[in-house]
Amino acid sequence: MTSPEVKIANPKPQAGFSFSGHETFVFRYGWLKKAVDEVRQDPCIFSSAEAMVKLGVGKNMVRSIRHWALATRVLAEEPHTRGLELKPTPLGDFIFGPGGVDPYLEDANSLWLLHWNLVTNEQRSTTWSWAFNLLLANEFSRDSLTAVIRSELQKRGAKLPSENSLRRDIDCFVRSYVKARAKALVPEDSLDCPLVELELIEDDDGANLFHFKRGIRPSLSDAVFVFALLDFWDKTAPNREALPFSEIAYGFGSPSCGFKLDESSLVERLDRLESVTKGVLAYTETAGLKQVYRRGPVPGFQLLERYYRTSFVTVPVGA
């Protein structure tokens, strides 16, 4: 199979890229809440000798929990502490803190938020970000994804990871979204990542091929979509009052790439923007020009709060 084309929409340069840190473990239910809880008690817990006791896991899993909490942006490093001190982010407190809206990840929208942070975090979850934003084809293999990553690193003049490091990282990426086989050789490998529930990637049994499942995403609320759209807008064009449809649909780090929405589903969501944001955002198609206009500040967190307060659901993602 030939490597799929690479799509780049002028991504901003990063300080570095990462293909390790997870210790080959996907994150588990309970890990992120545990990380936020413990850091609220002790900002230095992950550099403490007490970490294994407090978190109830081995040394490698301590490192993995720290990595995932930073990669999903529920924790952040305190400046000027060399990563020794951490703090919950506003999103970390919103979901997992005291009075958090969904500390046990019962609502699919919490998983969509965590997924969004992973695929827009080039620095800490590079493979996750590039797989969703640079692979044009819906079908890919481990080899084709490896080729895309190596090509992108060379274009950016970045250091290539070792073959083993990249292979392990891609395996971890796949296991983040694809259900484990019934008979895993290692018991730990049979524990699925919560993101499997989003049904974003399926595997072709025996063919070493994987498929992005594009679609309407019924479990993705308009509130989370708008939150992601605003995040993308603020990162790419914070001073612009209008954002072209092409950028929202195909731009690096866009909601359409991150959530694997098809064009018709994206248009449906954009058509609802005016109602969802009470007229602050509006999508128009005039004289062949398709754009979203921003008429003022949109309180992204308030939209999330309203969703969780009025529409919190715990139905299965695929229902």
Backbone hydrogen bonds, N-H to C=O, Kabsch-Sander energy under -0.5 kcal/mol:
donor,donor_aa,acceptor,acceptor_aa,energy
7,K,134,L,-0.9
18,S,122,E,-0.6
25,F,22,H,-2.1
31,W,28,R,-1.6
32,L,28,R,-0.6
34,K,30,G,-2.2
35,A,31,W,-2.4
36,V,32,L,-2.4
37,D,33,K,-2.9
38,E,34,K,-2.5
39,V,35,A,-2.2
40,R,36,V,-1.9
41,Q,37,D,-1.1
42,D,38,E,-2.6
45,I,42,D,-2.1
47,S,44,C,-1.7
48,S,45,I,-1.4
51,A,48,S,-1.4
54,K,50,E,-3.0
55,L,51,A,-2.8
56,G,52,M,-1.3
57,V,52,M,-0.9
62,V,58,G,-2.0
63,R,59,K,-1.9
64,S,60,N,-2.0
65,I,61,M,-3.0
66,R,62,V,-2.1
67,H,63,R,-2.3
68,W,64,S,-2.6
69,A,65,I,-2.3
70,L,66,R,-1.9
71,A,67,H,-2.9
72,T,68,W,-2.4
73,R,70,L,-0.7
74,V,69,A,-2.1
75,L,69,A,-2.0
76,A,87,K,-2.5
78,E,85,E,-2.9
81,T,78,E,-1.1
83,G,78,E,-0.5
84,L,81,T,-1.9
86,L,43,P,-2.2
87,K,76,A,-2.3
89,T,74,V,-1.8
93,D,89,T,-2.7
94,F,90,P,-2.2
95,I,91,L,-2.3
96,F,92,G,-2.8
97,G,92,G,-0.7
97,G,93,D,-1.0
100,G,97,G,-2.7
101,V,94,F,-2.8
102,D,95,I,-1.2
105,L,102,D,-1.8
110,S,107,D,-1.4
111,L,107,D,-0.9
112,W,108,A,-2.2
113,L,109,N,-2.0
114,L,110,S,-2.0
115,H,111,L,-2.9
116,W,112,W,-2.7
117,N,113,L,-2.0
118,L,114,L,-1.9
119,V,115,H,-2.5
120,T,116,W,-0.8
121,N,118,L,-1.4
122,E,120,T,-0.8
125,S,121,N,-2.6
126,T,18,S,-0.9
127,T,18,S,-0.5
129,S,125,S,-2.3
130,W,126,T,-2.9
131,A,127,T,-2.5
132,F,128,W,-1.6
133,N,129,S,-1.6
134,L,130,W,-2.8
135,L,130,W,-0.8
135,L,131,A,-0.7
136,L,5,E,-1.3
136,L,134,L,-0.7
140,F,210,F,-2.5
142,R,208,N,-0.5
145,L,141,S,-2.3
146,T,142,R,-2.3
147,A,143,D,-2.3
148,V,144,S,-2.0
149,I,145,L,-2.4
150,R,146,T,-2.6
151,S,147,A,-2.4
152,E,148,V,-2.4
153,L,149,I,-2.4
154,Q,150,R,-2.1
155,K,151,S,-2.1
156,R,152,E,-1.8
157,G,154,Q,-1.0
158,A,153,L,-2.8
166,L,162,S,-2.4
167,R,163,E,-2.3
168,R,164,N,-2.4
169,D,165,S,-2.1
170,I,166,L,-2.5
171,D,167,R,-2.2
172,C,168,R,-2.2
173,F,169,D,-2.3
174,V,170,I,-2.6
175,R,171,D,-2.3
176,S,172,C,-1.0
176,S,173,F,-0.8
177,Y,173,F,-0.6
177,Y,174,V,-1.4
178,V,174,V,-2.2
184,A,182,A,-0.7
189,D,186,V,-1.8
190,S,187,P,-1.8
191,L,188,E,-1.3
192,D,190,S,-0.7
193,C,175,R,-0.8
196,V,193,C,-2.0
197,E,194,P,-1.8
198,L,195,L,-1.6
199,E,196,V,-1.7
202,E,211,H,-2.2
204,D,209,L,-3.0
205,D,203,D,-0.9
207,A,204,D,-2.5
208,N,204,D,-0.6
209,L,204,D,-0.7
210,F,140,F,-3.0
211,H,202,E,-2.8
212,F,138,N,-2.8
213,K,200,L,-3.0
214,R,212,F,-1.0
215,G,260,K,-1.5
220,L,217,R,-1.8
221,S,219,S,-0.7
225,F,221,S,-2.0
226,V,222,D,-2.8
227,F,223,A,-2.2
228,A,224,V,-2.4
229,L,225,F,-2.6
230,L,226,V,-2.8
231,D,227,F,-1.9
232,F,228,A,-2.7
233,W,229,L,-2.6
234,D,230,L,-2.8
235,K,231,D,-1.6
236,T,232,F,-2.0
237,A,233,W,-2.9
240,R,237,A,-1.6
243,L,292,V,-2.4
245,F,290,K,-2.6
247,E,244,P,-0.6
248,I,244,P,-1.7
249,A,245,F,-2.4
250,Y,246,S,-2.4
251,G,247,E,-1.9
254,S,251,G,-2.0
256,S,248,I,-1.5
258,G,254,S,-2.7
259,F,255,P,-2.7
260,K,256,S,-0.8
261,L,256,S,-1.5
262,D,215,G,-0.7
266,L,262,D,-2.3
267,V,263,E,-2.5
268,E,264,S,-2.0
269,R,265,S,-1.9
270,L,266,L,-2.5
271,D,267,V,-2.5
272,R,268,E,-0.8
272,R,269,R,-0.7
273,L,270,L,-1.2
276,V,272,R,-2.6
277,T,273,L,-2.8
278,K,275,S,-0.9
279,G,274,E,-2.8
280,V,277,T,-1.3
282,A,293,Y,-1.7
284,T,291,Q,-2.7
286,T,289,L,-2.2
289,L,286,T,-2.5
290,K,288,G,-0.7
291,Q,284,T,-2.1
291,Q,289,L,-0.6
292,V,243,L,-2.4
293,Y,282,A,-3.2
294,R,241,E,-3.1
295,R,280,V,-3.0
295,R,293,Y,-0.5
300,G,298,V,-1.5
303,L,299,P,-1.8
304,L,300,G,-1.8
305,E,301,F,-2.9
306,R,302,Q,-2.4
307,Y,303,L,-2.1
308,Y,304,L,-2.7
309,R,305,E,-2.1
310,T,306,R,-2.0
311,S,307,Y,-3.5
312,F,308,Y,-0.5
319,A,316,P,-1.4
